[in-house]
Amino acid sequence: MLTDTEARLRAAAALRDLNHTFVAHHADAEHLDRLTRTLRAEAEALRHGPGRDRLALIRAAREAAGTDAPRLAAALPGSGFEDRAVAGQANPTAVDIEVDFAADEVTATVVLRAAFEGAPGRAHGGMVAAVFDDVTGFVIGRLGEPAFTGELTTRFEAPVPVGVPLVVRTRLEGRERRKLFITGEMEAEGKVVARCRATYITVDPSVFAGMPDPR
């Protein structure tokens, strides 16, 4: 039997499929009207369930982990981090992503499907920047130092295609006091199509978690 977490991840993946299929395909008015009624009914049913509060989830995850909980509370299982925008796989508006943590960099494979198309055949530039923001964030998670994005710049070297695997590589380039400098590239079929430079500002773990740190 599926756990609640497994079921939530599967439902989110199905909703992502619906989003992209809706954008990519035509349907007649009858079909769309039927879909509208079904989705509105499901949305109403979901509203009767208990709300999901990220702060409450982090607190519960911290308590479940006990006194040895890591200071980066958002990384704890069940903390709700998988609900986050862009790459949270329990979020139906997220991108399709697989992440690998190598010795000196983070590599992510991302597919930007139909709902993320900007100009015909090209991914929306804002989505490319959002992917960089999230994948550079994996470097922060790997370091175990809570931080927020202070600045993110994206340079486009070529059109970023939709519907094909994009490989994103990011790594820590250096640091200065509370600043962490991270760079990255995005490749499509072996060609660099975009680059990024990000500056993160480290913060106290309690600030990152949005709650007092009990230690």
C-alpha positions, 0 to 999 in steps of 0.5 A: 500500500502506498504511503501518504507521501508516495501517493502525494508524489504520484498525484503531483506527477499526474497533475504535471502530466495534465498541465503539459498535455493540456497545453500541448493538445487540442480538445473540443468544448464538450471535453473541456467542459467535462474536464472543468467540472471534474477538476472543480469538484476535485479542488472542492473536495481537497479544500475539506482536508486539513491545510498544509503549513510549511512551518508546521511541517518543519516543526513536526519533522524536527520533533520526529527527528529528535534532539539530533535533528540537523540545523538545516531543518528544511532538509528533514524528511516530511518538512514540506520541502518537496512542496517547494516551487520549481523542483519540489516533486510534490508540487504539480507545477514543478519541473521534471528533474533528476539530481546527482551530487558529485564530488565537486558539483551538482548535476541536474537533468531537467525537461521543460515541457509544453507548459514552459514554452515561451517563443515557439520551440523555446523555453520561457527565459524566466523558467530557465532562470528559475531552474538555475535558482533551484539547482544552485540551491542544491549546492547550498543544501549540499554545503549544509549552510542555510542561505537565500538568493541575493542575486542571480544573473542568467546569460543565454548563449542559444535558444533553450529547447522544450521537450528535451533533456537539459543538463545543468551543472552548478558548483561553489566558486568561492565565498566572502564572509556571508556571501557564497558564489555559485556558477552553473551552465545548462546544456542541450544535446552537449551544447551550452545554451545558458549560464548563470552566476548566483550570490547567496547570503548565508543566514542563521538556520532559524531564519531560514526555517522561519522559526526559533532554533531551539538550540 
